[in-house]
Amino acid sequence: MENPWQLMRHLTIEDILIIAETHVDNYQILDKNRLDYLVEAISAKFGDTELYPTPFQKAAVYAHHIITGHIFMDGNKRIGLTCALRFLEMNGYHRRFNIDNLIIDLGLKIADGTITDIDVIADRIQSWFSNR
């Protein structure tokens, strides 16, 4: 059976860097290898099975890996959350929303290690979109 999300568009390294530049003055990459890994991890498979098959899981991976991986010198929470939201927007989730307290709280909980599980992060993001 074909995955209905098989044709998802993913953020490129260039997309992520544009987001970083937009949200952080004079951004600096601390770990280019982690950035390269992130772009590959989004579509990672075990055999024929995607590790992160849903759009919300993929959005969670963007947020989690950028925030916890400290890919940038500054602004990892802003960049990670914006990448997650931009990815969803690119894939048909065209909601009008602002980064409000719910999404900021999620970023802080990812950063401090309170929430580490990709599925939990994905569920939070999905419920946030559902409530809009």
Order of alpha helices (4+ residues) and beta strands (2+ residues): alpha-alpha-beta-beta-alpha-alpha-alpha-alpha
